[in-house]
Amino acid sequence: KIYSFFLNCLIPKNNNSIFVSCLENNPVDKYDIINCGSSNMLMFFNYYCLKPHKNKILIYMEYFDEKRLPEYLEYARKALENNVEIRFYKANREKLSFKSFFKRLRIDYYRFSSVVWCNESGGTYFEGKLKKQKIVCFNYFISCKNDYVNDKPKRWEFLDYLVTTSLLSSQIIAASTGVLLGNCNVTGFPRNDTLINTSKKESLIRWIRKSAGFAPEKIIVYAPTYRDYEIKEKNKIRPLFGYDTNKLAGFLRKEKAIIIYKLHPYQEVSVIKSSNCFIKYETSYDYSLYDLLAITDCLICDYSSVFYDFLLLNRPIIFNLYDREQYEESRGLSYEPYESFCPGIIVDNENDLLNELKDVLEYPEKNEKLRNSICEVMHRNIDFLSTKRVYQSLISYIGDNYA
């Protein structure tokens, strides 16, 4: 911290520069400034860079995939026409060593010469920040599971500006992470604009038809969250849903439906054999998860906050809580009782799952009133204009010279 502080003091500042550090799972999920539909921060910067600016803006933007660099440079050329200069820098997440020291020093120079530091993961890169510099966090979750970390009770306390979706969400995340409630800005998540404005529908349909071998009439997405306790059970193999689903494939074939399952990037447990009804989500630069959710008829979820975003579409949600007791003991949840914030039926076995799928596919309006009531609590704005709203709010905060 002392090294960072003195280095920061020595480096001259560019008042119109922005430093951007991306989530570590971006290379796994293949999210970047071009395929940005599932990232709040990248959605914002895609909007920002392709918008004309009266002042010259300099952006240092992290990237991971060397093969994508020619496309990034072409993107930068288009952004320059809008008075935005993007300088891409290769991510360096190596442990500090003699070999990586000079790479780290170069990135530190980019960061310390910028007045605005942006990320999507809270209190990272805050070492040595001066008072005139601002840390903007675009956030990546609505509180659902317990996000309080005992050994780091104030890990986000250095944030100056945090994007949130509602007052309740702001209060929970403030209590969990240490960010000041006054620094929470209820603008909505830019990635949710993708849910009705996806441009990747054709790419997804081609991939789905190729993977399934037919054109499904119904698309169901299963998006289970990461389970901390399974780190200790790396060699344990369990069924995808936590229980056998021998009848499910037959039901899906009859309904001409498919289930696409999207595992958390950190999930390390092998789960299911592939079939023409169960399709593993394949990451691609041609689409993202939120592009898939835009064309999804029903979401099966658990403790992942992705269901809060899906609520904006007012489509059926089923909660598969096969390990609820174990999960509550190992991680915990933000609400008690949890079912009070579940805008759908909770299942924990194949028969209940099958019955509920039959219901919601035939009657998608089931639980509509419950979905709407919870959506209003967790989303102040239900207009799919969050990217524009974040832009207006953030420019007002960091200054008109960034407009």
C-alpha positions in Angstrom: 0.0 0.0 0.0 2.8 2.4 0.8 4.5 1.6 -2.5 1.3 2.2 -4.4 0.6 5.5 -2.6 4.0 7.0 -3.4 4.0 5.7 -7.0 0.5 7.2 -7.5 1.7 10.6 -6.1 4.5 10.7 -8.6 2.6 9.8 -11.8 0.9 12.8 -13.5 -2.9 12.5 -13.9 -5.0 12.7 -17.0 -8.4 14.2 -16.0 -10.2 12.6 -18.9 -8.8 9.0 -18.5 -10.6 5.9 -17.2 -8.9 2.6 -16.1 -11.1 -0.5 -16.7 -10.4 -3.9 -14.9 -12.6 -6.8 -15.9 -14.0 -9.8 -13.9 -11.7 -12.8 -13.8 -14.4 -15.1 -15.2 -14.6 -13.1 -18.4 -12.2 -15.3 -20.4 -14.1 -18.4 -19.3 -17.5 -16.9 -20.2 -16.0 -15.1 -23.3 -17.3 -11.7 -22.3 -15.5 -8.6 -23.7 -16.2 -5.1 -25.0 -17.8 -6.7 -28.2 -19.7 -9.6 -26.7 -20.8 -7.6 -23.7 -24.5 -8.5 -23.2 -24.1 -10.2 -19.8 -21.7 -7.7 -18.2 -22.9 -4.5 -16.6 -19.6 -2.8 -17.0 -18.9 -3.9 -20.6 -22.5 -3.0 -21.6 -21.9 0.5 -20.3 -18.6 1.0 -22.0 -19.9 -0.4 -25.3 -22.6 2.3 -25.1 -20.0 4.9 -23.9 -17.4 4.3 -26.5 -19.8 4.3 -29.4 -21.4 7.6 -28.3 -19.9 10.9 -29.6 -18.0 12.9 -27.0 -17.3 16.6 -27.0 -14.0 16.1 -25.1 -11.2 13.6 -25.9 -11.5 10.6 -23.6 -8.7 8.0 -22.9 -9.7 4.5 -21.7 -7.3 1.8 -20.6 -9.2 -1.4 -21.1 -8.1 -4.9 -19.9 -8.4 -7.8 -22.3 -7.6 -11.6 -22.0 -7.7 -13.3 -25.4 -4.8 -12.5 -27.6 -6.6 -13.9 -30.7 -9.3 -11.2 -30.3 -6.9 -8.3 -30.3 -7.3 -7.5 -34.1 -11.1 -7.1 -33.4 -10.4 -5.0 -30.4 -8.2 -2.7 -32.4 -10.9 -2.4 -35.1 -13.4 -1.5 -32.3 -10.9 1.1 -31.0 -10.7 2.6 -34.5 -14.5 3.1 -34.5 -14.5 4.5 -31.0 -11.8 7.0 -32.0 -14.3 8.5 -34.4 -16.4 9.4 -31.3 -13.4 11.1 -29.6 -12.7 8.0 -27.4 -9.2 6.6 -27.5 -9.0 3.0 -26.2 -5.6 1.5 -25.2 -6.0 -2.2 -24.6 -3.7 -3.8 -22.1 -3.2 -7.5 -21.6 -4.5 -8.8 -18.2 -1.8 -9.7 -15.8 -3.1 -11.8 -12.9 0.2 -13.5 -12.1 1.5 -13.6 -8.6 4.0 -10.8 -8.1 7.5 -12.0 -9.1 10.6 -10.6 -10.7 9.3 -11.7 -14.1 5.9 -10.1 -13.7 7.1 -7.0 -11.9 7.5 -4.8 -15.0 4.2 -5.9 -16.4 2.6 -4.9 -13.1 4.4 -1.6 -13.1 3.1 -0.7 -16.6 -0.5 -1.5 -15.5 0.0 0.5 -12.3 1.1 3.4 -14.5 -2.2 3.2 -16.5 -4.2 3.0 -13.3 -2.5 5.7 -11.4 -2.6 8.1 -14.3 -6.4 7.8 -14.4 -8.8 9.7 -12.3 -11.6 7.1 -12.6 -11.0 3.4 -11.9 -13.8 1.0 -13.0 -14.4 -2.6 -12.1 -17.2 -5.1 -11.6 -16.0 -6.9 -8.5 -16.0 -4.5 -5.6 -12.9 -3.5 -3.7 -10.2 -4.5 -6.1 -7.4 -2.2 -7.1 -8.0 0.3 -4.4 -4.4 0.3 -3.1 -2.9 3.8 -3.1 -6.0 5.6 -4.3 -5.8 9.4 -3.9 -8.8 11.5 -2.8 -9.2 13.0 -6.3 -9.5 9.5 -7.8 -12.8 7.6 -7.9 -13.6 3.9 -7.9 -16.7 3.0 -9.8 -18.1 -0.5 -9.4 -20.8 -1.7 -11.9 -21.6 -4.6 -9.7 -22.6 -8.1 -10.9 -25.2 -9.4 -8.5 -28.3 -8.7 -6.5 -28.0 -10.0 -3.0 -29.6 -13.5 -2.7 -27.1 -15.7 -0.9 -25.0 -14.5 2.0 -22.2 -12.2 0.7 -20.7 -11.3 4.1 -17.1 -12.5 4.4 -15.9 -12.7 8.0 -12.2 -12.2 7.2 -12.9 -9.2 4.9 -15.8 -7.4 6.5 -15.2 -4.1 4.7 -13.8 -5.4 1.3 -15.8 -2.8 -0.7 -15.4 0.2 1.7 -13.3 2.1 -0.8 -15.9 2.3 -3.5 -17.1 5.7 -4.4 -19.9 4.7 -6.8 -21.8 1.4 -7.0 -24.5 0.5 -9.5 -27.6 -1.2 -7.8 -31.2 -2.0 -8.7 -33.3 -1.1 -5.7 -33.2 0.4 -2.2 -33.5 -3.1 -0.6 -30.7 -4.5 -2.7 -28.5 -1.5 -1.8 -29.1 -1.9 1.9 -28.2 -5.6 1.9 -25.1 -5.2 -0.2 -24.0 -2.2 2.0 -24.4 -4.3 5.2 -22.7 -7.3 3.6 -19.6 -5.7 1.9 -19.0 -2.4 3.7 -19.8 0.0 0.9 -21.5 3.2 2.1 -25.2 3.2 1.4 -24.9 6.7 0.1 -22.5 5.5 -2.6 -25.1 3.0 -3.9 -26.9 4.4 -7.0 -30.2 2.8 -8.0 -30.0 2.9 -11.7 -30.6 -0.7 -12.7 -28.2 -3.1 -14.4 -27.1 -2.4 -18.0 -27.0 -6.1 -18.8 -30.7 -6.3 -18.3 -31.2 -4.2 -21.3 -30.0 -7.3 -23.3 -33.1 -9.2 -22.2 -35.3 -7.4 -24.7 -32.7 -5.9 -27.0 -30.5 -8.9 -27.8 -29.0 -8.9 -31.3 -27.7 -12.4 -30.9 -30.9 -14.4 -31.4 -30.1 -15.8 -34.8 -26.6 -17.0 -33.6 -28.2 -18.7 -30.6 -31.0 -20.4 -32.6 -28.4 -21.8 -34.9 -26.3 -23.2 -32.0 -29.4 -24.6 -30.3 -30.7 -26.4 -33.4 -27.3 -27.8 -34.1 -26.8 -29.0 -30.5 -30.3 -30.5 -30.1 -30.7 -31.9 -33.6 -34.1 -30.3 -34.0 -35.9 -26.9 -33.6 -37.3 -26.9 -30.0 -40.7 -25.3 -29.3 -39.8 -24.5 -25.7 -36.4 -23.5 -24.2 -35.7 -24.1 -20.5 -32.5 -22.8 -18.9 -31.1 -24.3 -15.7 -28.6 -21.9 -14.1 -27.4 -23.4 -10.7 -25.1 -21.3 -8.6 -21.6 -22.2 -7.3 -21.6 -24.3 -4.2 -18.8 -23.6 -1.8 -19.1 -26.8 0.1 -18.4 -28.9 -3.1 -14.8 -27.6 -3.2 -14.1 -30.3 -0.6 -15.9 -32.9 -2.7 -14.0 -32.6 -6.0 -14.2 -36.3 -6.8 -17.9 -36.6 -6.0 -20.2 -37.0 -9.0 -23.8 -36.0 -8.6 -26.8 -35.7 -11.0 -27.3 -32.2 -12.5 -30.4 -31.5 -10.5 -29.1 -33.2 -7.3 -31.4 -36.2 -7.9 -32.1 -38.7 -10.8 -34.3 -37.3 -13.6 -35.0 -40.5 -15.6 -38.5 -39.4 -16.6 -37.5 -35.8 -17.5 -36.0 -36.7 -20.9 -39.2 -38.4 -22.1 -41.3 -35.4 -21.0 -39.0 -33.0 -22.9 -39.2 -35.0 -26.0 -43.0 -35.2 -25.8 -43.1 -31.4 -25.4 -40.5 -30.8 -28.0 -38.5 -28.9 -25.4 -34.9 -28.7 -24.3 -33.1 -27.9 -21.1 -29.9 -25.9 -21.5 -27.8 -25.9 -18.4 -25.3 -23.2 -17.6 -22.9 -24.1 -14.8 -21.1 -21.4 -12.7 -17.6 -20.9 -14.0 -16.1 -22.1 -10.7 -18.2 -25.2 -10.5 -15.9 -28.2 -10.4 -18.3 -31.1 -10.1 -19.0 -33.4 -13.1 -22.8 -33.7 -13.4 -24.5 -35.2 -16.3 -24.1 -37.1 -19.6 -25.2 -35.2 -22.7 -28.3 -36.0 -24.6 -30.5 -34.3 -27.1 -32.7 -32.9 -24.3 -30.0 -31.8 -21.9 -27.6 -29.4 -23.6 -24.6 -27.9 -21.8 -24.3 -24.2 -22.5 -21.2 -23.5 -24.6 -19.5 -20.2 -24.1 -19.0 -18.3 -27.3 -18.1 -14.8 -28.5 -21.2 -15.0 -30.7 -23.6 -14.7 -27.7 -23.8 -14.5 -23.9 -26.0 -15.9 -21.1 -28.3 -12.9 -21.1 -28.8 -13.2 -24.9 -30.0 -16.8 -24.1 -32.3 -15.7 -21.3 -33.9 -13.3 -23.7 -35.3 -16.2 -25.7 -35.9 -18.5 -22.7 -39.4 -19.7 -21.8 -38.7 -20.9 -18.3 -35.8 -20.5 -15.9 -34.8 -23.2 -13.3 -32.7 -21.6 -10.6 -31.7 -22.0 -7.0 -29.6 -19.5 -4.9 -28.3 -17.6 -7.9 -29.4 -14.0 -8.2 -29.8 -14.4 -12.0 -33.5 -15.1 -11.3 -34.0 -11.5 -10.1 -32.9 -10.3 -13.5 -35.1 -12.8 -15.3 -38.0 -11.5 -13.3 -38.0 -8.4 -15.6 -39.3 -10.7 -18.4 -42.2 -11.9 -16.3 -41.7 -15.5 -17.3 -41.9 -18.7 -15.2 -39.2 -19.5 -12.7 -38.8 -22.8 -10.8 -36.5 -23.1 -7.7 -34.6 -26.4 -7.4 -33.4 -26.5 -3.8 -32.4 -30.1 -3.4 -29.6 -29.2 -0.9 -31.2 -26.3 0.9 -30.2 -27.4 4.5 -26.6 -28.0 3.5 -26.4 -24.8 1.5 -27.7 -22.7 4.4 -25.2 -24.2 6.7 -22.2 -23.7 4.4 -23.0 -20.3 2.8 -26.3 -18.9 4.1 -28.9 -16.7 2.4 -29.9 -13.0 2.4 -33.5 -13.7 3.3 -35.3 -15.7 5.9 -37.5 -17.5 5.1 -36.0 -17.8 1.7 -39.3 -18.9 0.0 -40.7 -15.5 0.8 -38.5 -14.1 -2.0 -38.9 -17.0 -4.4 -41.3 -15.9 -7.1 -42.1 -19.5 -8.1 -42.6 -23.1 -6.8 -39.8 -24.8 -4.9 -38.9 -28.4 -5.9 -36.4 -30.9 -4.6 -37.3 -34.1 -6.4 -38.1 -35.3 -10.0 -41.8 -35.7 -9.6 -42.3 -32.1 -8.3 -40.0 -30.8 -11.0 -42.0 -32.6 -13.7 -45.3 -31.5 -12.4 -44.3 -27.8 -12.2 -42.7 -27.9 -15.6 -46.0 -29.2 -17.1 -47.9 -26.4 -15.3 -45.7 -23.5 -16.3 -45.2 -24.5 -19.9 -49.0 -24.8 -20.4 -49.9 -21.9 -18.1 -46.9 -19.4 -18.2 -49.1 -16.8 -16.3 -49.0 -19.0 -13.2 -47.4 -17.0 -10.3 -47.5 -13.9 -12.4 -48.8 -11.7 -9.5 -46.1 -13.0 -7.2 -43.4 -12.4 -9.8 -44.5 -8.9 -10.3 -44.6 -8.1 -6.6 -41.1 -9.3 -6.0 -39.8 -7.6 -9.1 -41.1 -4.3 -7.9 -39.2 -4.7 -4.7 -35.9 -5.7 -6.4 -36.1 -3.4 -9.4 -37.0 0.3 -9.1 -36.9 0.6 -12.9 -38.5 -1.9 -15.2 -38.0 -0.1 -18.5 -34.8 -1.7 -20.0 -33.1 1.7 -20.2 -30.5 1.1 -17.5 -27.5 1.6 -19.6 -28.6 5.1 -20.6 -29.6 5.8 -17.0 -26.1 4.7 -15.6 -24.5 7.0 -18.2 -26.5 10.0 -17.1 -26.0 9.3 -13.4 -22.3 8.6 -13.7 -21.5 11.6 -15.9 -23.3 13.7 -13.3 -21.0 12.2 -10.7 -17.6 12.2 -12.3 -18.0 15.4 -14.3 -19.2 16.8 -17.6 -15.6 16.7 -19.0 -16.3 12.9 -19.4 -19.5 13.5 -21.4 
